[in-house]
Amino acid sequence: MSEFHTKTWGRRARVTTVVAGIGILALVATGCARGANTGGGDESGDAVAASPGITDDSITLGITTPLSGPTAGPGTCTVAGLEAYFGAANAEGGIEFGDGNTRTVEIEALDDAYDPQQAAANFEQLKDSVFAMTSGLGTPTNRAWREAAIDDEVPQVLIMTGDPLFSNTEESPWQLGFVPIYQNEGAAFGELLAASGEDHKVAILAQNDDYGEGYVEGFKEAIEGAGNVEIVEELTYEATDTSVDAQLTELAASGADVFFNAMSITPLVISSLQKAQELGWLPSWFLPSNTSSPTAILEPGGATAFPGVYSVSFAKAPASPAYAEDEDVQNFLTNLAEYADYPDTPAFPHCMWSYMIGGTLEQVFGEMTEPTRENFMEALRTVSDYQAPLMLEGTAVDTTEDGQPAVSSVVVQKYNGRGYDTVETFE
């Protein structure tokens, strides 16, 4: 795996992981509690009391994420990628931390079914046995226990939500998001459309919460002052809705040639694609990165019927023919099958994202000089221009900018019937 880690930081050590099966607790006794001596030391030479979830030989990470229900596909990926990364690393011997110890990485994953109350309960169950919480999917679910994590001083980091709240160090001192904030994605598409030079009428459908509002905010800011882009209709839906047919019917009547669909619910995206065709409305689409899977969403939705389906990305897509021979992708797929019991090519980008989180965490571990959560948070904020495995050219991990998640750079891509091609113009 050494080729994964050479661009900015270089590989520090062999890496080891003992990984739990998805949805199953890896009940490995860490033997570690606050006050335990696991190495490290302060300036006086006295040993530093280790935080929960870390010993001289291992560190345990916790995840609460949807492993059942409508978002189980993406949620399962948030665990599988991490399992793949640390499983492969584990087989090589272990991660060398900055304090001189080499540790295995263990994962405890619990299913929250995208239910905020269950997510909060999962955190309460895990907080005393894990060193840090990471990788979990969802804005409402992560928000449900954010304040508790702050009160308990438990890291809630590199999580999969585009909510900017998690990347504000003043409001969220124990948090950091991993994926681009919603505004970043909406703005990227707005900039592309504004630069097209042609007149466009845009219809908007957005989830009626911070998720949808963030995408629309970024898009509107990007097209502000652009004389060629007009928003002709704007509607919302609730995340609990089971159908948006009424909204699609109203939006189709607007005559828009571009549909900006800030939607996070996989079944609703598929039904939206199908309903638009039923209505004979064939605009170009924008879809968020987490609901634009070629195989899980666009193919069943019949997306090739539309002149263009655009999304944004920062990860190589294993299903794309363009990466069929890519060594980075091949290693990822091998590790996914061997260490995460995930033999299929992922339909959701969250598998690639959590694999990147594994690489990012390794960089952070290498900067830790004490086995404490406080020292981890300090090290977390030092990663700059790190090319994580599977990252697209032009994107990188940077945790040093307050107000931004670990990844804030994206490229716009257009669906080609099987995967995505990166584009620089609206076609």
C-alpha positions as CSV (number, residue, x, y, z in Angstrom):
1,M,0.0,0.0,0.0
2,S,3.0,2.3,0.2
3,E,2.1,4.0,-3.1
4,F,-1.0,5.4,-1.4
5,H,0.9,7.6,1.0
6,T,3.9,9.1,-0.6
7,K,2.8,12.3,-2.1
8,T,2.8,14.6,0.9
9,W,3.4,12.7,4.1
10,G,5.0,9.5,3.1
11,R,4.2,6.2,4.7
12,R,5.3,6.1,8.3
13,A,5.0,2.5,9.1
14,R,3.4,-0.8,8.5
15,V,-0.2,-0.7,9.3
16,T,-2.3,-3.2,11.2
17,T,-6.0,-3.5,11.8
18,V,-8.4,-5.8,13.5
19,V,-11.7,-5.1,12.0
20,A,-15.3,-5.8,13.0
21,G,-17.8,-7.2,10.6
22,I,-20.4,-4.7,9.5
23,G,-23.0,-4.1,12.1
24,I,-21.2,-6.3,14.5
25,L,-19.3,-5.0,17.5
26,A,-15.7,-5.9,17.5
27,L,-15.6,-6.5,21.2
28,V,-11.9,-6.3,21.7
29,A,-11.0,-5.4,25.2
30,T,-8.7,-2.4,24.9
31,G,-7.9,-2.6,28.6
32,C,-7.6,1.1,28.4
33,A,-9.3,3.6,30.6
34,R,-8.7,7.2,31.5
35,G,-5.7,7.2,33.7
36,A,-4.1,4.2,32.2
37,N,-0.4,4.5,31.3
38,T,0.1,3.7,27.7
39,G,3.2,5.6,27.0
40,G,3.9,9.2,26.0
41,G,5.0,11.8,28.4
42,D,4.9,15.4,29.3
43,E,7.8,17.8,29.4
44,S,8.6,16.7,33.0
45,G,9.0,13.1,31.7
46,D,6.0,11.8,33.6
47,A,3.8,9.4,31.7
48,V,0.6,10.9,30.2
49,A,-2.7,9.3,31.2
50,A,-4.2,7.8,28.1
51,S,-7.7,8.5,26.9
52,P,-10.2,5.6,26.6
53,G,-9.9,3.4,23.6
54,I,-6.2,3.3,23.2
55,T,-3.4,1.1,24.5
56,D,0.2,0.7,23.5
57,D,-0.9,-1.9,21.0
58,S,-4.3,-0.8,19.7
59,I,-6.7,2.0,19.1
60,T,-10.5,1.5,18.8
61,L,-12.6,3.7,16.6
62,G,-16.4,4.0,16.9
63,I,-19.0,4.5,14.1
64,T,-22.7,5.1,14.3
65,T,-24.2,5.0,10.8
66,P,-27.2,3.6,8.9
67,L,-26.7,-0.1,8.3
68,S,-30.4,-0.8,7.7
69,G,-33.3,1.1,6.1
70,P,-33.4,3.3,2.9
71,T,-29.8,4.6,3.4
72,A,-28.3,1.3,4.3
73,G,-26.4,1.2,1.0
74,P,-24.3,4.3,1.6
75,G,-24.2,3.6,5.3
76,T,-22.7,0.2,4.9
77,C,-20.0,1.8,2.7
78,T,-19.0,4.2,5.5
79,V,-17.8,1.1,7.4
80,A,-16.6,-1.0,4.6
81,G,-14.1,1.4,3.2
82,L,-12.6,1.9,6.7
83,E,-12.4,-1.8,7.2
84,A,-10.7,-2.2,3.9
85,Y,-8.1,0.4,4.6
86,F,-7.2,-0.7,8.1
87,G,-7.6,-4.4,7.3
88,A,-5.0,-4.2,4.6
89,A,-2.8,-2.0,6.8
90,N,-3.2,-4.4,9.6
91,A,-1.9,-7.2,7.5
92,E,1.3,-5.3,7.1
93,G,2.0,-5.0,10.7
94,G,0.5,-1.9,12.3
95,I,0.5,1.9,12.2
96,E,3.4,3.7,13.8
97,F,2.1,6.5,15.9
98,G,4.0,9.7,16.6
99,D,4.6,8.5,20.2
100,G,6.7,5.6,18.9
101,N,4.1,2.9,19.4
102,T,2.8,0.7,16.7
103,R,-0.9,0.0,17.1
104,T,-3.6,-2.0,15.4
105,V,-6.9,-0.2,14.6
106,E,-10.1,-1.8,15.7
107,I,-13.6,-0.7,14.7
108,E,-16.9,-0.9,16.5
109,A,-19.8,-0.1,14.2
110,L,-23.4,0.3,15.3
111,D,-26.5,0.7,13.2
112,D,-28.6,3.9,13.7
113,A,-30.9,3.3,10.7
114,Y,-30.6,7.0,10.0
115,D,-32.6,7.7,13.2
116,P,-31.2,10.6,15.2
117,Q,-32.3,9.1,18.6
118,Q,-30.7,5.8,17.8
119,A,-27.5,7.6,16.7
120,A,-27.4,9.4,20.1
121,A,-28.0,6.2,21.9
122,N,-25.2,4.5,20.0
123,F,-22.8,7.3,21.0
124,E,-23.7,6.8,24.6
125,Q,-23.0,3.1,24.3
126,L,-19.6,3.6,22.5
127,K,-18.1,6.8,24.1
128,D,-16.3,5.0,27.0
129,S,-14.8,2.2,24.9
130,V,-13.6,4.0,21.8
131,F,-11.0,6.6,21.3
132,A,-12.8,8.6,18.7
133,M,-16.0,8.5,16.6
134,T,-15.6,8.7,12.8
135,S,-17.0,8.2,9.3
136,G,-20.7,8.0,10.2
137,L,-23.2,9.2,7.6
138,G,-25.9,11.8,8.1
139,T,-26.6,15.3,9.1
140,P,-29.5,14.8,11.5
141,T,-27.9,11.7,13.0
142,N,-24.6,13.4,13.6
143,R,-26.2,16.5,14.9
144,A,-28.1,14.4,17.5
145,W,-25.1,13.7,19.6
146,R,-22.7,16.6,18.6
147,E,-23.3,18.5,21.9
148,A,-22.9,15.4,23.9
149,A,-19.6,14.7,22.2
150,I,-18.4,18.2,23.1
151,D,-19.5,17.8,26.7
152,D,-17.7,14.5,27.0
153,E,-14.7,15.7,24.9
154,V,-15.0,12.8,22.5
155,P,-13.7,13.4,18.9
156,Q,-16.5,13.3,16.3
157,V,-14.3,13.6,13.2
158,L,-14.1,13.0,9.5
159,I,-17.8,12.3,9.5
160,M,-19.9,12.3,6.3
161,T,-22.1,15.3,6.5
162,G,-21.8,18.5,4.5
163,D,-23.2,20.6,7.4
164,P,-20.7,23.4,7.9
165,L,-21.5,23.4,11.6
166,F,-19.1,20.5,12.1
167,S,-16.2,22.4,10.5
168,N,-16.5,25.5,12.7
169,T,-13.9,25.1,15.5
170,E,-15.5,27.6,17.8
171,E,-18.9,26.0,17.7
172,S,-17.7,22.4,17.3
173,P,-14.3,22.1,18.9
174,W,-14.4,18.3,19.0
175,Q,-15.7,17.9,15.4
176,L,-14.6,18.0,11.8
177,G,-16.5,17.0,8.7
178,F,-14.8,15.0,5.9
179,V,-16.9,15.6,2.8
180,P,-17.3,19.1,1.1
181,I,-20.0,21.2,2.7
182,Y,-23.2,21.5,0.8
183,Q,-22.4,25.0,-0.3
184,N,-19.2,23.9,-2.0
185,E,-21.1,21.4,-4.2
186,G,-23.9,23.8,-5.1
187,A,-21.4,26.5,-5.9
188,A,-19.4,24.2,-8.2
189,F,-22.4,23.6,-10.4
190,G,-23.6,27.2,-10.3
191,E,-20.2,28.4,-11.5
192,L,-20.2,25.9,-14.4
193,L,-23.7,27.0,-15.4
194,A,-22.9,30.7,-15.2
195,A,-19.8,30.2,-17.3
196,S,-21.7,28.5,-20.1
197,G,-22.5,31.7,-21.9
198,E,-26.0,30.4,-22.8
199,D,-29.3,31.3,-21.3
200,H,-30.7,28.8,-18.8
201,K,-33.9,28.5,-16.8
202,V,-33.5,26.6,-13.6
203,A,-36.0,24.7,-11.5
204,I,-35.0,23.8,-8.0
205,L,-36.2,21.0,-5.7
206,A,-34.5,21.0,-2.3
207,Q,-34.9,19.0,0.9
208,N,-36.5,21.3,3.5
209,D,-33.6,21.3,6.0
210,D,-30.0,22.4,6.4
211,Y,-29.0,19.9,3.7
212,G,-31.2,21.3,0.9
213,E,-30.7,24.9,2.1
214,G,-27.0,24.6,1.9
215,Y,-26.9,23.3,-1.7
216,V,-29.3,26.1,-2.8
217,E,-27.4,28.7,-1.0
218,G,-24.1,27.7,-2.7
219,F,-25.8,27.6,-6.1
220,K,-27.5,31.0,-5.7
221,E,-24.3,32.7,-4.6
222,A,-22.4,31.2,-7.6
223,I,-24.9,32.5,-10.1
224,E,-25.4,35.9,-8.5
225,G,-24.9,38.5,-11.1
226,A,-24.9,36.0,-14.0
227,G,-27.4,37.4,-16.5
228,N,-27.7,34.0,-18.3
229,V,-29.2,32.0,-15.4
230,E,-32.8,32.5,-14.2
231,I,-34.5,30.5,-11.4
232,V,-38.0,30.0,-12.7
233,E,-39.4,27.8,-9.9
234,E,-38.3,26.6,-6.5
235,L,-40.0,24.0,-4.3
236,T,-39.1,21.8,-1.3
237,Y,-39.9,18.4,0.1
238,E,-39.6,16.9,3.5
239,A,-37.0,14.2,4.2
240,T,-39.9,12.0,5.4
241,D,-41.9,12.2,2.2
242,T,-42.4,9.1,0.2
243,S,-43.2,10.8,-3.1
244,V,-42.4,14.1,-4.8
245,D,-44.6,13.5,-7.8
246,A,-46.6,16.6,-7.1
247,Q,-43.5,18.8,-7.0
248,L,-42.1,17.2,-10.2
249,T,-45.4,17.9,-12.0
250,E,-45.3,21.6,-11.0
251,L,-41.6,22.0,-11.8
252,A,-42.1,20.4,-15.2
253,A,-44.6,23.1,-16.1
254,S,-42.0,25.8,-15.5
255,G,-40.3,25.0,-18.8
256,A,-36.9,24.9,-17.1
257,D,-34.0,23.4,-19.1
258,V,-32.0,22.7,-15.9
259,F,-33.1,20.9,-12.8
260,F,-31.2,21.5,-9.6
261,N,-32.3,18.6,-7.4
262,A,-30.8,18.9,-3.8
263,M,-32.1,15.5,-2.7
264,S,-30.6,13.1,-0.2
265,I,-33.0,10.2,-0.3
266,T,-32.0,7.5,-2.8
267,P,-35.5,6.1,-3.6
268,L,-36.8,9.6,-4.2
269,V,-34.0,10.5,-6.6
270,I,-34.8,7.4,-8.7
271,S,-38.5,8.1,-8.7
272,S,-37.8,11.7,-9.6
273,L,-35.9,10.6,-12.7
274,Q,-38.7,8.3,-13.7
275,K,-41.4,10.8,-13.0
276,A,-39.8,13.5,-15.1
277,Q,-39.6,11.1,-18.1
278,E,-43.3,10.2,-17.6
279,L,-44.1,13.9,-17.8
280,G,-42.0,14.4,-20.9
281,W,-39.8,16.9,-19.0
282,L,-36.1,16.3,-20.0
283,P,-33.9,19.0,-18.5
284,S,-30.2,18.7,-17.6
285,W,-29.9,17.6,-14.0
286,F,-27.7,18.5,-11.1
287,L,-27.5,15.9,-8.3
288,P,-25.5,15.9,-5.0
289,S,-22.4,13.7,-4.8
290,N,-24.1,11.3,-2.3
291,T,-27.1,10.7,-4.5
292,S,-25.6,10.4,-7.9
293,S,-24.5,6.7,-8.0
294,P,-24.4,5.4,-11.6
295,T,-25.5,1.9,-10.7
296,A,-27.7,2.4,-7.7
297,I,-29.5,5.5,-8.9
298,L,-28.9,6.6,-12.4
299,E,-29.3,3.3,-14.2
300,P,-32.6,2.3,-12.4
301,G,-33.8,5.9,-12.9
302,G,-33.1,5.8,-16.7
303,A,-30.8,8.8,-16.6
304,T,-29.6,8.4,-20.1
305,A,-32.9,9.9,-21.2
306,F,-31.7,13.3,-20.2
307,P,-29.3,15.5,-22.1
308,G,-27.0,15.7,-19.1
309,V,-26.8,14.6,-15.5
310,Y,-24.1,16.5,-13.6
311,S,-22.7,15.9,-10.1
312,V,-19.5,16.7,-8.3
313,S,-16.8,14.4,-7.0
314,F,-13.4,14.1,-5.4
315,A,-13.0,10.3,-5.7
316,K,-12.2,8.0,-8.5
317,A,-15.2,5.9,-9.4
318,P,-14.2,2.2,-9.6
319,A,-17.2,1.5,-11.9
320,S,-16.0,3.9,-14.5
321,P,-14.1,2.5,-17.5
322,A,-11.6,5.3,-17.1
323,Y,-10.3,3.7,-13.9
324,A,-10.5,0.0,-14.9
325,E,-6.7,-0.3,-15.0
326,D,-6.0,2.3,-12.2
327,E,-3.6,0.7,-9.7
328,D,-5.1,2.8,-6.9
329,V,-8.6,1.5,-7.7
330,Q,-7.5,-2.1,-8.1
331,N,-5.8,-2.1,-4.7
332,F,-8.9,-0.6,-3.2
333,L,-11.2,-3.2,-4.7
334,T,-8.9,-6.0,-3.6
335,N,-8.8,-4.7,0.0
336,L,-12.5,-4.1,0.0
337,A,-13.2,-7.8,-0.9
338,E,-10.6,-9.2,1.4
339,Y,-10.9,-7.2,4.5
340,A,-14.5,-5.8,4.4
341,D,-16.3,-8.8,2.9
342,Y,-17.5,-6.5,0.1
343,P,-16.9,-8.4,-3.1
344,D,-18.9,-6.1,-5.4
345,T,-17.8,-2.9,-7.1
346,P,-19.3,-0.2,-4.8
347,A,-22.4,1.5,-6.0
348,F,-22.0,4.4,-3.6
349,P,-19.0,6.8,-3.2
350,H,-19.1,6.5,0.6
351,C,-17.0,3.3,0.3
352,M,-14.2,5.4,-1.4
353,W,-14.7,8.2,1.0
354,S,-14.3,6.1,4.1
355,Y,-11.2,4.5,2.5
356,M,-9.8,8.0,2.2
357,I,-10.7,8.6,5.9
358,G,-8.5,5.7,6.7
359,G,-5.6,7.2,4.9
360,T,-6.2,10.6,6.6
361,L,-6.4,9.1,10.0
362,E,-3.1,7.3,9.4
363,Q,-1.5,10.7,8.8
364,V,-3.0,12.1,12.0
365,F,-1.9,9.1,14.0
366,G,1.6,9.7,12.8
367,E,1.6,13.2,14.3
368,M,0.3,12.1,17.7
369,T,2.9,12.4,20.4
370,E,0.6,11.4,23.3
371,P,-2.2,8.8,23.5
372,T,-4.9,11.4,24.3
373,R,-7.9,12.7,22.6
374,E,-6.7,16.2,23.1
375,N,-3.4,15.5,21.3
376,F,-5.3,13.7,18.6
377,M,-7.4,16.8,17.9
378,E,-4.3,18.9,17.7
379,A,-2.7,16.5,15.2
380,L,-5.9,16.4,13.2
381,R,-5.7,20.0,12.3
382,T,-2.2,19.7,10.8
383,V,-3.0,17.7,7.6
384,S,-2.3,19.8,4.5
385,D,-2.4,19.0,0.8
386,Y,-2.6,15.3,1.4
387,Q,-3.5,13.2,-1.6
388,A,-5.5,10.4,0.0
389,P,-5.9,7.1,-1.9
390,L,-8.5,7.3,-4.7
391,M,-8.5,11.1,-4.8
392,L,-9.1,12.8,-8.1
393,E,-6.5,15.1,-9.5
394,G,-7.2,18.7,-8.4
395,T,-8.5,17.6,-5.0
396,A,-6.8,17.1,-1.7
397,V,-7.3,16.7,2.1
398,D,-6.6,19.9,4.1
399,T,-7.7,20.2,7.7
400,T,-6.0,23.5,8.5
401,E,-8.7,25.9,7.3
402,D,-11.3,26.8,9.9
403,G,-14.8,26.7,8.5
404,Q,-14.0,24.1,5.9
405,P,-14.2,20.2,6.1
406,A,-11.2,18.0,5.4
407,V,-12.1,18.0,1.7
408,S,-13.4,21.2,0.2
409,S,-12.3,20.8,-3.4
410,V,-14.4,19.1,-6.0
411,V,-14.6,18.7,-9.7
412,V,-17.8,18.7,-11.8
413,Q,-18.6,15.5,-13.6
414,K,-21.1,14.4,-16.3
415,Y,-22.8,11.0,-16.5
416,N,-21.7,9.1,-19.6
417,G,-24.1,6.1,-19.3
418,R,-21.7,4.0,-17.2
419,G,-19.8,6.4,-15.0
420,Y,-18.7,10.0,-15.0
421,D,-16.4,12.1,-17.0
422,T,-14.8,15.2,-15.5
423,V,-16.0,18.3,-17.4
424,E,-14.9,21.9,-17.4
425,T,-17.8,23.3,-19.4
426,F,-21.6,22.8,-19.4
427,E,-22.4,20.9,-22.5
